[in-house]
Amino acid sequence: MQVPAAARISSGELNRGWTMAKSLLGSERIMIGSPRLARYPLQLLRDLLKAQGRFPTPSSGFAVDELRLDVDDLGAFFVAHGRGPAPWRKLGPEVSISSCG
């Protein structure tokens, strides 16, 4: 399929649109996967369980700790990848995991 010259995005190299789109998607996935989005609801859950007298118990403590560790793992991933891609480094497929639920 040919695209008329008038419809082309002026910045970037010819025939490199998908490469640019993948880079944008990778950056968006990193931002969506920010651990900040997960820490607040986790604290709300902990507060709710405490208010109901169900925290800490062995089962609730384990569940909350497991979730906290997941958020900590996400935080470590975010620190490694979330500062924005360096101009010389391509984002790889691993950024897709940052937006998993």
C-alpha positions, 0 to 999 in steps of 0.5 A, spaced: 500 500 500 502 506 498 501 512 502 501 519 499 506 524 500 502 529 503 499 524 509 506 522 511 509 524 518 514 529 516 519 526 522 523 520 522 525 515 516 521 513 510 518 506 512 520 506 519 513 508 522 512 501 525 518 502 529 516 508 531 510 506 534 513 500 537 517 505 541 511 509 543 507 503 545 513 500 550 514 507 553 506 507 554 507 500 557 512 502 562 508 508 564 502 504 565 506 499 569 508 504 574 508 501 581 505 508 584 498 505 581 499 499 585 501 501 592 495 505 594 490 500 593 495 495 597 495 500 603 487 501 602 487 493 603 491 493 609 487 498 612 481 495 611 483 488 613 486 492 620 479 495 621 475 489 620 480 485 625 483 480 620 490 483 619 495 481 621 493 473 621 497 468 618 493 468 611 491 475 611 499 477 612 501 472 607 496 474 602 498 482 603 506 480 603 505 476 597 502 482 594 507 487 597 513 483 594 509 483 587 509 491 587 516 491 590 518 487 584 514 491 579 518 497 582 525 494 581 523 493 574 520 500 573 527 503 576 530 499 571 526 501 565 522 506 567 526 512 567 525 513 559 529 509 554 536 512 553 536 514 546 541 509 544 537 503 547 531 500 544 526 497 548 525 490 548 519 485 549 520 485 556 516 492 557 510 488 556 510 485 562 510 492 566 502 493 564 500 486 566 495 485 571 
